[in-house]
Amino acid sequence: MKKIVAALVAVSTIALAAPAFAQDASDETVSPSKNFSGLSVNTTIGWDHLRSGSTKDIDNAANVKQSLDGIVFGGGIGFDVPLGDRLTLGAEGEATTSSARWDNNNGVPNTFNLGRVKAERDLYVGARLGFAMSPKTLLYVKGGYTNARFALEGNGGGLVSNQRLDTDGWRAGAGIEQKLGDHGFGRIEYRYSNYQKAEFDFNGNTPDSSRFNIDTDRHQVVASVGVRF
């Protein structure tokens, strides 16, 4: 009888363990890249730094500030597909705004020239190439097109002029994505943008200006959290 009971216990243990073994084996056979594929949405916040393209002050004066700093925040959407076991390729879009600004009322000049300069909305669309280091960790690089708008205010002789400057450029970046639970993820990312063309977007019925060349650099370090469907 004891032998029969022992045999039944052994069989029961094997039967209960089999699904767990099968699940472990199934997890090992799933391509890591599949954990980072599909539709995703995310929110983003981080550090924003803009600077004129020249690295040298135009008048060699130490108090001339050539940059704007602030907080960038917004959201994005993307869609990634697996390319084999480790690689992913996707498209993404993002809309952000920024608190970066400069006001000449403090008496310190800025080489952005006008009395007030404020970064506004920034639109981005591009592609992303990722490499799954593990089923939960993805390294990626990205690149694409960016269009940023700045609010400009100048005054003199009792007159105040408010205009908008629309700029076109490109963006490149790299980051790491970590899978959180079944559908969540977090990202840390650095990106560099360079704006090379601009036009004044005048108010009212006044036509926009002709496009002209600029050279403005933008550095951002951001953190994102999101959901993948």
TAZI-V358165 format. One line per field, one symbol per residue. phi: phi as a letter, one per 20 degrees, with the letter a starting at -180 (. if undefined). psi: psi as a letter, one per 20 degrees, with the letter a starting at -180 (. if undefined). burial: + if it has 16 or more other C-alpha atoms within 10 Angstrom, else -. Layout:
# TAZI-V358165
phi = ???
psi = ???
burial = ???
This chain:
# TAZI-V358165
phi = .ffffffffffffffffgffffffffffeffgfffddofbcbdcbreccdbfffecgfclefeeedbccadebrbbbbbdcfcnfdeccbdbcbcccbefabcffendfcffnfgcccfdfcdcbaccdccffbfcccebcbardccddcecccbrmndccdccdecdacccabacddfcmfcebcccbdbdccddcbbedffmeffffffcecbcecdcccdccacdd
psi = ghhggggggggggghhhghgghgghghhipphhhikraqqqqqqqapppqqqhpjpphjkphjopjrpqapqqbrrqrpqqqnbhhqqprqqqqprrqjprpoiijiorpjifrhppppcqppqpaqppqoohriippqqqrqbqqoqqqpppqqqkiqppprpopqqaqqqrqappppobhirqqqpqpqpqppiqrqpnqrbjpqqrqqrqrnpqpppoqqqqapp.
burial = ------------------------------+++++++-+++++++++++++++-----------+++++++++++++++++++--+++++++++++++++++------++-+-+++++++++++++++++++--+++++++++++++++++++----------++++++++++++++++----++++++++++++++++++------------+-+++++++++++++-
